[in-house]
Amino acid sequence: MRQVFLDTETTGLAWEAGHRVIEIGCVEVINRRLTDRHFHSYVDPERGIDDEALEVHGITPEFLNGKPKFAEIASEFIEFVKGSELVIHNAPFDIGFLDNEIRLSDLAYGPIEDYCEISDSLALARRTHPGQRNSLDALAKRYQVDNSHRTYHGGLLDAQILAGVYLSMTGGQTDLTFDSGGRSTLSQVGVDANDGESKGGFVVVCANEDELAGHAKWIELLGDECLWAIEKKQTDQN
């Protein structure tokens, strides 16, 4: 199973208003393991950058001078994502911008969905954690994916963090950490022996008070006929 985790940075919030892509970052995961392959490029948007966007990513017009136009990196980018499950946090935003760049490049490429399957990790997070904050930063904190060294949002680094969050959210058997150079390592998730009781080489971790309270709330929402509610009633009676 090949997945590509993608993030972009842009000159503003709406491609319909003429805003453009200025950075694309992608990392490859195969069979839930991060590989050494990635795609990363800054892009000359041929226009200015909104102050609000600059505060988020810190990428200046001066820095982008001399960087390639999207048309110059389009074929390499399409080749990298082709045939993958492309995972993006708030996919409609990034896909809208990328499809617009493809149209403006005047190259013979169709929309991104012609080349890969697109999955929206924000939609998944909202289903998994209804009523909670599901920004990438909030999810990284919830799943203990280290992003402490990040000062600004950046395409490649955010794609790496997204991979760690997504893998934790969809299975929990993998963990991504990043060193000071932005490189990432993937390791089996382990629980510190100090956090639980060791049982024959395994670590048993009990739910904390917040988790127990959340579980009780879900049982209440499910009603008296759910299995947990029936078992709890029987236990209380005994």
N, C-alpha and C positions, 0 to 999 in steps of 0.2 A: 504494500500500500504506500503510494507516494503522495505526500502532502507538501504544499508550499505555503508558508506563512508570510503574508505581505502587509506592508504598511507604506503609506505615502505621506509626504509633506507637500503643502500647496501654498500658493500666494494668498489665498483667501478661502472663504467658506463655500462659494458657489461657482461651479464651472459655467453655469448659465449666464453669470455676470462677467464672464471673460477671464476668470481666474484659471491658473495653470498649475501643473505638477512641477515641483522643483527637486524632489528626491523620491526615489523608489528603493525600498529594501526588501529582500526576500531571503528566507532561509528554507532549506530542504530538510524534510523529515521522512524517513522511510521505515515502515514498520515500527512507528513510534520511537524511532531513534534519530537524533540529530546527526546529519552527515556533515562533511566538511564543505559542501557546496553551498554557495549563496550567490545572489545577484544584488549588486548595489551600484547605484549611479545617481549623481546630482544632475540636474537638468536645467539648462538655461531657459527660463520661461518667456524671455523677450518682452517682459513687462515688469512693473513695479510689484512690491510686496506690501500688503496691508500691515499696518502697525500691530493690529491684534494678532495676526498670524506670526509676525516676527517675534512677538513676546513668547509665543508657544515654542517655536523651533529654533529661533536665534540664527537663522540662515539669512544672510544679507544679500542684496543685489550685487554688491561688489565681489562677494565670494563666488557668486554664480557666473561672473563674467568669464568667458572662455570655456565654460563647461559645455558638453555636447547638447545639441537640440534633441528633442524626443525622437525625431525621425532617425537620428544617427544611432540610437540605442534600441529602437523598437524591435528589430529582428532578434537581437540577443535576448531581450526581455521575453518576447513571445516564445522563443525556443525554450527558455528556462521554465516557464509556467505550463507549457503545453503538456496535456495528458495527465495533469495532477488534479488533486482536490485543492483548490485555492482557498485558504482560510483567511478571512479578513474581519477585523473588528469594526462593525458598522459598514458592511460590504457595499451597500448602495452608494455611500459617499465616495469611496475609492474607485469603485467600478465606473461611476458616472464620470469622474475625472479622467480615468484611463481611456475609456471609450471615446471621450471627447478628444484626447490627445491623438488617438488613432485616426479619428476623422480629420483633424487638422493637419496631420502629417502627410496626408495625400498619398499614403501607401496602400497597397492592395491587401490590407488586413481587415478582417471583420471584427465585431465586438469580442471582448475577452471571453465571454461564455461560449464562443465557437471553439475555443481551444482547451477549456478545462471546466470542471465542475466547481461551482462557487458555493462556499459555506460561510454563513455569517455567525461569527462567534459571539457577537453582541446579542443576537436573537436567542442563541443557545443559553447564554448567561441569564437572560431575562426569564427564560423558562425554568432554569435551574434555581435561580435565586429571586423569585418574584418579590417585588416591593423593596429590593435592596439596591444600593449603588452598584452599577456594573461597568463603570469605566475600567480601562485597562489598569490604571493605578490601583483602583479599589480591589480588583480581582487579584492583582499581584500581591497585595497585602493579605488578602483572604487566603490565598494558596501559598503564601510564604515564598514567592518567587522574588529573588533579590533584585531590586532596581534602585538601590540606595545611591549608586554612583551616577545616576542619570540627573543632569542639570536641566537639559532641554529634551523635548521630544525629538526623536530622530528615526528615519525610516528603517534602517537596519537594526538598530538596538530595539526599537519597539516591536519589530517582527520577531526578534529573538525572545523578548519577554512574552509576547503573545503565544509563541510556541510552548513555553513553559506553563503558562496559564491554561492553555487549551488541553494539553496532555494531562495536567492535574485534574482539570474539570471533567474530563471524559474517561477517567480511569484511575488516576492517582498513582500509577506505578512508575512514573518518571518524574524527574525534577531537573530544572535548568538553573544553573547559577552562572554568573558572569564575573570575569575578573576585571581589573581596573582598565585593561586595554580594550574592553568590549568583546573579548572572546568568550565563547560559551562552552560549558561542559555539561554533559548529560550523564546522570548517574541514577542508579536505582534508589527510589525513595526509601529511606530508613527512618526509624523512630529512635531517638536517643534513649538508651536504657534507663536514663534518669527520669524519663517521662512516663514510664509504665513498668509493669511487672514482667520479668523474664519468665517464660514458661517453655523449658526444653528447647532453647535456642530461638524461640519466637518472643516477641514483645507484645504484651497485652496492654492496650491503652484504653482506659475507661473514658466515657463521655464526660465532659465538664458540665457545670451547672447550666450554662447558656445552651449547650447542645441538648441537654435533657429537657429544658424548658421548650426549646423549639420543637423537639420531637413530640412532647405532650400537646403542643398547640396543633400540630398536624393531625394527631389522633383525634383531637376534638373536632377538627374540621371534617374528618373522614366519617364521623358518626359512630353510633354504638355498635354497628354491625361489622366494623372492620376487625381483622384478626387481632391486632394489638389491643384494641379496646376490650374484646372478649377475654383475651388472656389476662389483662390487667384486672378485669372484674373478678375472674376466677381466682386470681392470686389474692386479691383483697378479701374475698370471701373465706379463703383458707387461713 
